[in-house]
Amino acid sequence: MAQAGLGSRRGCEQLISEGRVTVNGKVAILGMKADPQSDKIQVDGRLLSPPEALLYIAIYKPRGVLSAVTSPDPRSTVRDLVDLPGHFYPVGRLDLDSEGLMLLTNDGELANRLTHPRYGHEKEYRVLVASRPDEQQLNTWRRGVVLPDGHRTAPTQVYTTRPFGKGMWMRVILKEGRKRQIRETGATIGLPVVKIIRVRIGSLHLGALKPRQWRYLTDEEIKDLKSGKKPPKPRKQPSLPNQRSHETQSAASRPGPRKPVSTRSGDRRQADGSAGKTSSSPRKPGSRPYGGFETPARRSKRSGDSRSRPPMAKHPSSGRKSPVRRPDRNRGKS
């Protein structure tokens, strides 16, 4: 009955309990077996048609499109994006302003399994917030937040991925699906949500789908969804530094200014400011004294230019050194 599109498995059980289902003219009871190919099954007096082929469709719901198969107003729905006959159940509904992965299927049993909270299927989202979160906000989101209606959210996996302008792209993984939960959580802890994109439902990934595109699931993807296969656990990423955390850093925890150290040879002061003490380490050969500057005398001595400094000789009477006068070789030449 669920495969015939009469509802979920629990809904079909309710129809049987109410006596609305008959098999070969007899009222059906829970646990009764019937073959739709050979038995005559009726629901509310109407013959149950043979089950149609099961279809599983992954679709990218864009913003501004309803996550429903019917709409009371002219707004478009995800069902309008799939030009196929038959009835489909929408799995993983998104609000009007959110976008991303949804599943359409006529398999009522799988639809109930993926939507019921007791199975704990994960749903992963890329979330853009308007400001860069600090560690306190991230830890609060991970532990759970009390929403304005009094509901406390379950523990959530939250990771920062990359900055975007003044905001931050984040990765949020939920196991519950309350309406507008991510937006209300962000508003409660001071992180207004700008954009939400769902990228995964259970083991099914969005892949390369673009808005309004859809595709059939592969046999392996269907098998993984039915078996409840869990994707690999994501590695925890370190939080990115943000301006807010730097601003809230206390002045006591900030390192103080470093004391200047003189680099003059023979007068290198210690970092503690003590006077009269010089560094015991000798100056390296070839290093320049006087704070990196070189005197003209040392420059001429190093370069071997003797013309820049004339030779000195002692005066015979006073003993003072004076430059030696060199004879002018050009004197007397015509």
Buried (B, 14 or more C-beta within 10 A) or exposed (E): BBBBBBBBBEEBBEBBEEEBBBBEEEEBEEEEEBEBEEEEBBBEEEEBEEBEEEBBBBBBBBBEBBBEBEEEEEEEBBBBBBEEEEEBBBBBBBBEEBBBBBBBBBBBBBBBBBBEEEEEBBBBBBBBBBBBBBEEBBEBBBEBBEBEEEBEBBEBBBBBBEEBEEBBBBBBBBBEBBEBBBBBBBBBBBBEBBBBBBBBBBBBBBEEBEBBEBEEBEEEBBEBBBEEEEBEEEEEEEBEEBEBBEEEEEEEEEEEEEEEEEBEBEEBBBEEEEEEEEBEEEBEEEEBBEEEEEEEEEEBEEEEEEEEEEEEEEEEEEEEEEEEEEEEEEEEEE
